[in-house]
């Protein structure tokens, strides 16, 4: 899980902050955002030649190569990063030896240590990564102590406040040992302050805000505004395109998300092959949600062929198995169910895939299971009338509690989206009358749905009551997604 978190949370942390050596750094920074790595590096090396004692040229070269390493998984890029990171660190320390109150150098030290934390995390050195994260945060805090209006440093802290919230329990020992803490609400506050008043890292801050609004607040409209701002300046930046696609998928705008992912594949940046591969995985998910099962299989197979690690491998195999089952090919389905247990179990998606593969591997998917999965696809595609009409007549015939529970929450949320609020509450209330083995997440989600219905009719006291119950129960699958939706309603209630 830590690899996933640091990849998406820190990939732009401090990346390409404006330097003051000369125009070469600005030129290199602009090239880097446009993913023109060759020209970016040439500009940074020219800056090094002109100012070899300055850390900034070395710093930007290090940033460039850790980004390429994350996007390619080429170990040679990691070694280049370490080399230039060490040279930048040496020069920053010399500058601070001369003036320990140099807030700008403290800021760059925080950014550099953030990148080093990322590098160590990607190479399975968790404790080293957390110590670097701790030191990075200390540097940002020292810069703010010197100048409380240094808003760029607030942005650096804001990223940690948000990202550390999602560190899984298996790494809590490292957080406790290093004394790190997290506060996503403060993180949002700091990033907004940095966005409005910062001068050095506007692009980074904008990107992180888009992620917070998507993943923590489920406010997809706000996230899209930030992403459109970035893409208006850098339309070929495939990281920004990928993040926009993820936001659109969450918002059930599958056609628009597919368009963004296809842009990534047309750009085909060879230095960022990991993003190209992930675009294939997301296209597979979109086609699956549209019940375009052969297209889905094709995209997932390309992803599996091109993937350079085990991330999402389990889920891709599970979706292929499910697609083959729906298409009537039980033999192929069974084969891919077995492979669905081979993903990165630190990722929720792959852990979910393994758990469900073990459930269905022996006897395959029942007709009721295939029916519920197809209904979920219609729901993810925003076809709420189909879900409601089909499930309202068939729900009584579904015998397995787990599948019935999923059916009930699909009925409830579809009813909300169709503005049938009394029925939505009724279906959600029925969820608590059953026990669940695999789909325990339906219990907190049903409470959230009741809260959402009450929020819509302005029964704020009841909405808050059920949001609290949802949070208390929310410790199963889809935990982060459910919490983001809870946060969205809580924020709306607070601002009403």
N, C-alpha and C positions, 0 to 999 in steps of 0.2 A: 504493500500500500504506500509506503513512503516514497517509492520511486514515482508512482503515479502523482502523488501530491506535489512533490517538489518539481516534477516536470511541468505541470500545468500552472503551479503557483509561482515559481521562482524564475521561469524561463526568461522573463523580461526584467527581473529585479535589478534595478540600477543600470540596465543595459543601455548603452549609448548615451549616458548623461552628458549634457553639453559641457565641453571643456573650454578653457580660456587660453590655451597655448597659441593657437592661430586658426585661420580659416580652414586649414587642412583637417582638423578634427571635425569641424562642422560638416565638411564635405564627406568625410568618411562615415559620420553618423547617419547622414541622409542616405548614402549608398547602402549602409547596413540595413536600415529600415525598409529599403526597397529590395532587400535580399540580393543585392549586387555585391557579393562577398569579395570578389577579386579587387574591384576598385576601392572598396572600403578598406581592405588591408593595405593596399598601396598607399592610400592617404595616411593611415595610421603610422606606417613605417617611415614615411617622409617626415611626419611630425616627430618621431623618435630621433631621426637624424638631426633635425633642427634643435631639439631640446632633449638630449639624452639623459639629463638629470631629472627631468620631470617624470612623474609616475603616469601621467595621463595617457600618453601614447601606448605604453605597455599595458595599462589597464584596459584600454579599448580593444587591443589585440587579444588579450585574455578573454574578454567578454565574447568577442567574435567566435573564438574557437570552442568555448564551452557551449555556445549556442549550436554551432555546427555539430559538435559531439552529441548533444541531445537529439538533434534532428537526423543523425546518421548512424549513431552507435559505433563510430569508428574510433578504436582505442588510441590511434595516433593523434587524433584531435584532442583527446584528454591530456596526453603528454605535453602537447604544445601549450594547452591551457595552463598546466602546472608551471611550465617554464616561465611564461610571461606573467603569470600570477605572482610567482616568487619575486620576479624583478620589480613588479609594480609595488608589492608589499614592502620590499627593501627601501624603495624610494619614498613611499608614504611615511614609513617609520623615521627616516632621516629628516623629513620635513617636520614631523611632529616633535622630534628631538630638539629642533631649533625653535619651534613654537608650539607648545602643547595645546594652545588655545586656537589653533588654526581650524576653524569650524568646517571649512571646505575640505581639508584633508581628512578630518574625522568622518565627514560624510562619504568621501570616496573609500575610506577604510571600511565603513559599514557596508557599502555596496560590494567591495571586493570580498569581504568575509562572507557575505551572503552567497556570492557565486562559489566560493570555496565550500561552503556548506552544501550547496547543490551538488558540486562535483563529488564530494565524499559520500553523500547519500546515494548517488547513482552508482557508486562503487562499493556499496554494502558496508560502509564505515559509519554506522549510525551514530555512535558516540562522538566521533570526530566531527560529524556533521552538526550535531546539536551544540557542541562547544563553539564551533564557528558561528552558529546562529546566535548563541548567547553573546559572543564577543561583538558580532555585528550590531545587535540591538544596543549593547552598551555604547558603541561608538556613535550611533544615532542619538542616543540620550545625552551623551556628552556634548554633542554639537548643539542640541537644543538648550542644554544648561548654559552654554556660552551665549547663544542667541535664540531666545524663545520664539522669534519670528522667522526662524529658518524652516520654512514649511516643507521643503523637500525632504528633510530628515523625518518629519512626521509621516510622510508617505512610506519611508522605509520601515518604520515601526508598525504602521497600519497593515502592511503586508504580513508581517509576523503575527499580529493580533488576529488576523483573519485565518491565515493558513494553518496555524498550530491548533486551531479548533478541530481540524479534521485529521489530526494525527491519531492513528488507531491505538487501542489499549496496549498492544504489545510493545509500543515504544514509550509508554508513560514513565517507565523507569528512567529513561534518558532525560525526559523533560523534568522529572522530579530532581534528578541528580544535578542537572545544570541550572535549575531554578527558573526555567522559562515559564511563561504564563501566556494565556491568550484571552482576548476579549473582542469578539467579532463586532460588537456594537461600537466600541471605541475605534476598532480598525476602520470601520466605515466612516466614522467622524473624522479621523485623521486623514484618510485618503481624500475625502471631500475637501478638507482644508488645503491639502497639498495640491489638489486639482485646481482649486480656485486661486491660490496665492503662490504656489511654487513656481520656480523659474527654470529648474534644471531637468526635471523628469516628467513632463506633462504626458508624454506618450505612455510611459510605464504606468503612471497613475490612472490614466484613462482605461487602459487595458484591465488593470486589476479591479477597477470599479465595475466594469462590465461583468466580470466574473462574480463579484459579490452579489450584484443584482440578479444574476442568473441562479447561482448555486445556494446562496444564503437567504435571499429574500423572495425568490420566485417572481421577481418583477421584470418580466421579459421585455416589456416596452422600454423601460429605462435602460436596460442592458443594451438593447438594439440601438438606442440613440448614441451611446458611447461608442459602440462598434462602428456605426456608420460614420462617426466623426473620424475614427482612425482610418477607415477604408477610403474615405474621401481623399486622404493624403497619400495613402499607400495601398492602392487597390490590388497590388500583386503580393501583398504580404500574406502568405498562406496560413500563418498562425492566426492572424486576425480573421481570415475567412473561415478557418476551422472553428474558432470560438463562436462566430456568428451562426454557423451551422448548428452547433450544439444548442445555442439559445433558441433557435427556430424549432428544433426538434422538441425541446421542452414545451414550447408554445404550440405544438401540434401544427406548425406550418411546414408540413413535410415537403411540399413542392418547392417552396422557397429554399429550404435547407438543402435539398437535392441540387438546386442550381448553384449554391455556394460551394458544395463539395465537388461538383463537376468543374468549377473554375480552378480549384486546387489541382485537379488531375490534368487540366489543360496547361496550366503553368508548369507543372512537373519539375519542380526544383529538385535537382539531384542531390543537393547538399542537405535537403530536409526530407529524405525518403521516408522517415518515420511518419511524418504528417500525411504524405501520400498514401501510405499503408493504412493509417487510421481513417482516412477519407473513404477508403474501400469498405472498411468495417461499418462505418456509419451509413454508407449507401446500402449495404446489405440489410441493416436494420430498417431503413426507410422502405425498401422494397418489401421486406417481410411485413411491416405494418400495413402496407397497401395490399396485402395478400397476393403479391406478385412473387410467388415462391421460387420459380426457376431463376428469375433475375436475382433474387436474394441469395440463392445457393451460389450462383456464379460469382457474385461480389465477395461473399464470404470466403470462397475458395481462393480467389486472387489474394485476399488479405492474408490467409493462412500461408500461402506460398511466399509472400513478400515479407511477412512479419519477422522481426529480428529478435524477438524475445517472446515470453509466454503471456504478455498482457492481452487480455480479451480473447485468447485462444479458446478457452473453455466455452465462453458464451457463443463464439462463432460456430464452434462444433455443435453446441446444443441447438442453436437456431437452424443449422443445416439439418440436424436429425429431425427436428420438429417439422421443417418444411417438407422433407422427404416423406414423413408420416402422413402429412396432409395430402400429399400427391399420391399416396398409396404404395410407396416403395418401402416396405417394412425392413427389407434386408439392409439397404443403405442407411436407413434411419438407425437401426441397431448399431451399425458400425460407428457412426458419428456420435451416438450416445456414449459409447465407450471412450471415445477421444475427448468428450466434453469434460472429463475429470482431470485433464492434463494442463489446465491453465494456471495462471498466477493466483493462488488462493488468497493472497493479500488484497486482491481486488474484489469488491463486492460482486461485480458481474460474474467473475469466474467462480467465486465461492457459491453463488446462487446456481450457476450452471452445474457444478459438481453435485450439489445437493439434489437438484431436480433430476439429473441424469441417473443418480442412484435410485431415485424413486421409480423411474420409468424403465430402467434398463432391462429388468427381467421380463416384464409382460408387455412392454411397449406402451404407447399412449392410448388411453381409452377414448371412446367416442365423445364422452362428456368432456374429457380434457382437451381434445382437439376443438370442440365447440367453444369452450371458454377461451382458449388461446385465440381463436379467430374473432371472437367478440372483443377481446382486448385489442386486437389489431384495428377493428373498426373504430373503437374508442380512440386509440392513438392517432387515427386519421381524422378525428373530429366528426365521425358519422354517428352522432348520438341517437338519432331517430332509429337507425337500424339496430343499434345496441338495445335500445329500450323496447322496441317492438318484438325483437327476437327473444330477449331474455325474460321479459315479463310473462311470456307464455310458457317458457321452458324451464324456468328456475325451479319450479316445484318438482320437476322430473329428475333433477340432478341429485344423486344420492350421496356422493362423497362430500363431507363437510367442508374440506379445504376448497374444493371447486365451487361449492355453493357460496361460500364466503366471498370468493373473488367475484362471482356473478352478482352478488348483492351490492358490493361497492361499485361495480361497474354500472348497475342499475341506478344506484343512488346518485353518483356523480353525473351520469347522463341526464337524470331527471333535473338536477340543478342547472345544467347547461341548457335544458329545454324549458326552464322556468317552472317546473312542476315541483315546487318546494315541499308541500306536504308529503307527496310520494317519496321524495328524496329522503326526508327524515324517517319515514316509515321503513324503507328498505335498509337504511343505515342502522336503525334500532334493531332490526332482525339479526344483524351480524353477531351481537353479543349473546344470542341464545344458543350458540354452538361452540364447541371446542375445536381447536385446530392443531394439526401436527406440523405442517409445512408452512402454511400461509398465515402465520400469527400476526403478520403486519396488518391484516385487514381490521384487527381490533382497534389499534390507534387511528387508522385511517378513517374508520367509520365515525369515530368521535370527532375527527377534524371535519368530516363532511356535515355532521349535525351542526357544528360550530359555524361553518361557512353558510349554511342555510339560514341560521339565526342572524348572522351578520347582515345578510342581504335584506332581511325584513326588519333590521335595526333593533333586534332583541339583543343588545350589547351584553347585558349581564349573563344571559344564557350562552352567548357566543364565547365569552371569556371562560365560563365554567367548563364548557366542553373542550376548549383549547387546552386548558390545564389538564383535563383527563387524557387528552390525546398525547400531550408531552409526557405524562407519567407512564403511559403504556408504550411509548415509542422506543423500543429497544430491539427491533427485529429487522427483517429485510426492508430495503428502501428507506432506512432511517433518515439519511441526510435529505432525501427528496421530500419526505413527509415533513421534516422539520422546516424546510424552506417554505413550504406552503403554510404551515402554522405561523411562521414568522411574518409572512405576507399579510395574513389576516390580523395578527397582533398589531402590526405597524399601521394598518388601515384604521383599526379601532382607536389606537392612540392618537391618530391625527384627525379623527372625525370631530 
